[in-house]
Amino acid sequence: MGQRYPEIEPYDSGVLDVGDGHRLHWETCGNPDGKPALVLHGGPGGGCSPGMRRWFDPDRYRIVLLDQRNAGRSTPWAGEPEVDLSTNTTQHLVGDLERLREHLGVERWLLWGGSWGVTLALVYAQAHPERVSELALVAITNGDRRETDWITRDMGRVFPREHDAFLAAGQVGDGDPSAAYSRLLHDPDPQVRADAAAAWCAWEDTHVSLAPDHEPSMSVLPPAEQLAIARVVTHYWAHGCFLEPGQVLRDAHRLAGIPGLLVHGRFDVSGPLDTAWALHRAWPDSELVVVGDAGHASATMTSPVIDFLDRVADGG
């Protein structure tokens, strides 16, 4: 069964000026003559990590990693005291991927996406299907308000005590929790911003798992990183991820002819399985793997992804 590959370092990196004052950090690893593959991180706003390089056989893949707008090592960073997110939308990100593809001289590439990266990969592939050889997607999302409402509103039925605390800290009232938090995260008072970021991240750590031994990943981040991620996530969710209602599923027919893998955890309480199932039914070229003991992220999801990437490494 597939295991992640050993750690590697980039052989090239740079900063791409995409306009609007944004400069995006990118890096390439593996074989310069290998099959191009682009990694799309989650969040939105999470940034790439060195571990994301390890999904691919470095002898057969040219692995491209990109920190999306306002995330990771890209500038301006959302963790800075003042940041304007008005030119950070899904449509901007799709345009950025095309600029990067042209900059690197890539004709077609495989897209790997996790969580929010799944939504971005699907929207890009639907806009530019001729540029995508395959899709390898983990923890399936589609960016619809039904999904974000489930996380910010409906999951109070699963975690009532923690959800009450989340709503109180965000001063939500009867409004949209994401919009309420976004306002606090841009408040002039740095303590108000920090408190809101901490409360948002505490809720993120709560809703991603039902496992009693789950260890938090967001609450332990430095305050500036909490602020950066929370700002970008709430910006996107407050605006419906800048997508039309049902857009990704509606446009699934545009993926025809693109082989894809959908890997989803049976115990993913923050992202119920029906999203992956509906996408799979609308996209006949996809393969759906449901991992019985996995939540939103789990080591047991690794094997089917590696197996798929190894299988398609010499094609496309």
N, C-alpha and C positions, 0 to 999 in steps of 0.2 A: 504494500500500500504506500501511496505517495507521502513523502516527508518533505518539509521545506528544505531548501538548499542552504549551504553554508553562507555565512556573512560575506558580503563583497563591498568594495568601495567603487564609487563612480569613476569612470575614465574620462568624463567630460561633464561640465556644468556651466551654467550661465544665467543671465537675467534677461528676460524678454520684455521689452517695452510694448505694452498693448494699448497705450493711450489712456486718457482719462486720469493721468497721473499714476497709473498702476504699472509696477515692474514685478514680473513673476519669476520666481526661482524655479529652474528646471535642472535635471541631472540625467545622465545616461550611464547605464551599467551593462555588464555582460559582454556580448560579442557585437562589435560595431557592424558586422555583416550579417547578424542574426535576424530572426523574424521580429519586426517592430511590435512592441507591446506598450501600451500606455496605462499607468496606474492612476485611478481616480479615487482620492481619499474621501472619507466620510465627513460628517459634521451637519451641515456645511460649516466650514471654518476650522476643521480639525488639523489640516496639514499632513504632509507625508512623514513617515518614519523609516529608519533604515531597515526594519523588519519587512517592509513591503517589497523590498528588492528580492526577498528570498522565496517568493512564490514561483519564480521562473528558473529554468535551467540556464545558467549564465553562458554556457557554450553554444546554446541554440537561439537565445533571445537577445535582442537589443531592447533593453528595459528602460523606459522613459518614465520619470516621476516628475510631477508638477505640483507645486503649492498653489492652490487656487487663490483668487483675489482676496486680499486682506488676511490670508491664512499663512501659518508657518513662517517661512523665510521671505515671503513676498511682501512688498511694501506698497502703500502704507499698511502697517499691521493694525488689526482691529483692537489690539491691547493698548495702543497708545491713548493718552488722555482724551484727545479729540480725533475722531475719525468720521469721514463722510462715506456712508455705504450706498449712496444713491446710484452709483455706477457699478454696483455689484448685483447682478441679476442672473438668472439662468441663461438668458439670451446672451449676456456678456460673456459668460463662461464658455458657452458653445463657440462663440466667435474666437475666444482665446485659444481653444483647442485647435481650431483650424489654422490660426496664426503660428502656433507652435509646430504643427505638422508641416506646414510649408517651410518654416525656418529650419527644421531638421532634415528636410528633403525626403520625407516619408510619403509613399504613395498610398498605402493602406496599412492599418494597424489593428491588432487585437486590443480590445478594451477590457481591463480588469477594474471592477468597481465593487465597493463595499458600502452598504447602507445608503447614505445620500449619494455616494459615488455610483450606485446602481441607477438612481433616477437620472443623474447627469449623463451617464453612459447611454441610457435608453433615449433620452432626448437628443443627444448628439447623433446617435446612430439613425434615428428617425429623420433627422435633418440632412445627414450626409451618409446614406447607406452605402454608397460606392466607396467610401473611405474606410469601411470597417470589415475586417476579415472574420472575426469571431467576437463573441461577448462572453466573458466569464464573470458571473455576478453572484455576490454573497450577501445574505441578509436583505431580501428583496423589498424595495420600497418603490413607490411611484410618485411621491410628492403631493398627492392629493390631500385636500383639506380633511377628508374623512380620516386619513391616517394621522394627521397632526392633531385633529380634534380628539381622536382616541387617546393620544398620549397626554395632551394637556387638560382634557376635560373628563372623558369617559373612564379613564383608568383610576379615577377616584373610587370606583366601585371595587377595585382590586386592592388598592392601598389607601383606604380612606383617611387614616390618621396623617400619613405623610402628604397626601394631597391637600388636606385642609391647611397644613403648614405651608405648602407651596403656594396656595392661593392667597393666604394671609400675607406672606412675605412679599408677594408681587403686587399687593394692593389691587387685586384683580376686580373685585366686585362682580358685576354682571357682564363685564366685557370679555374680550378675547385675551386669554392669558399671555399669549406670545406678544401681542401688542403692548399689554400692560408692562411686561418685563422689559421690552425694548425701550420703552420710555425711561424706566428707572436706570437701565444700563447706559443711558446717555445723559443722565442727570449731571448738572454742574458739580454736585457734591461728590467727591471721590469715595466717601464712606457709603453713600447711598448706592453708588455703582458697585462697590465691592460686596456689599451685603446682598444685593440682587443677584450678582454673579454666583456667589456662594450658594444661595438658595436654589437657583436654577440648576446648578451642577449637582446639588444634593438630590433633587428630584430626578435628574438624569440617571444618577447611580441607583436610585430606587427602582425605576420602572424597567430597566434593561434585564432584570433577572428575578426569578422566583427562588433561586437556589439559596439555601441557608448559608452556604459557605462562599457566596459571591463577595468578591473584594472590590471596593470602590476604585474607580479610575479617574473620575472627574473631580471629586472633592479633594483629592490629594494633590492636584495641580497647583502651581504657584498662582496667586491672585490675578496677576496680569494675564496668564494663559486662560484662566477661568473666564475673565472678562472678554477676552478676544473671541473665544468659541461661543459663549452665550450671546454676544452681540450679533454675530453672523447668523447663528441658528434662529434667533427670534426675529431678525430682519427678514429672513426667508419665510419663516412660518407665518408671520403676520401678513405677508403678501401672497399667501397661497403658493409659495415657491415660484411665483411669477409664471404659473402655468394656468391654462384654462381648465375648468373642472373636467376630470376624467380624460385629460389630454393624452397621457402616456398609453393608457389602454385603448383609447379611440384610434390612435395612430400605430398600433402594434402591427398592422398589415404592412407597414413600411419596412419592417424587419425581415420580410420574406426573403429567403435565400441566405440569410446570415445564420450560421450555426451558433448556438448559445447554450450555456450551462447556467441553471438557476439552482443555487444551494440555499436552503432555508432550514432553520431549526424548528423542530416541532414545539419546543417550549419557549419560542420567541414571543413573550407576552407583550412587548412594546411594538411588535410588528406581526400581527396575526397572519397565519399561513394563507388566508384567502387571497391576499394580494398576489402572492407568487402563483397560486393556482389559476387565478383569472388571467394573468399574463401568459402563463404556459399554454392555456387553452386557446388564447388569441394568437399565439406565435408557434405554429407547428414545428418550426425548425429548432425549438428549444428542448432541452432535456431538464427535467425537474428532479432534484435529489433532495429528499426530506431527511434531515439528520435527526434521529429519534431522541437523542439525549442532549441536544444543543439548544441554547437560547439565541440571543441576538448575535453573540460572538462566542465561539468555542473552538478549542483545539481539535475537536472531533470533526469540524467542518473542513479541515485542511486537506485530508486525503482525496475526496472527490474533485477538489479544485486542481490539485497538483496532477492527478491522473488525467484530467481533461487537458490541462496546459501541455503536458508531455505528449499527449496524443496528437494535438494539432500543431506541435512545434515546427514540424517540417513542411507544413502546408500553408495555404492562404497567401 
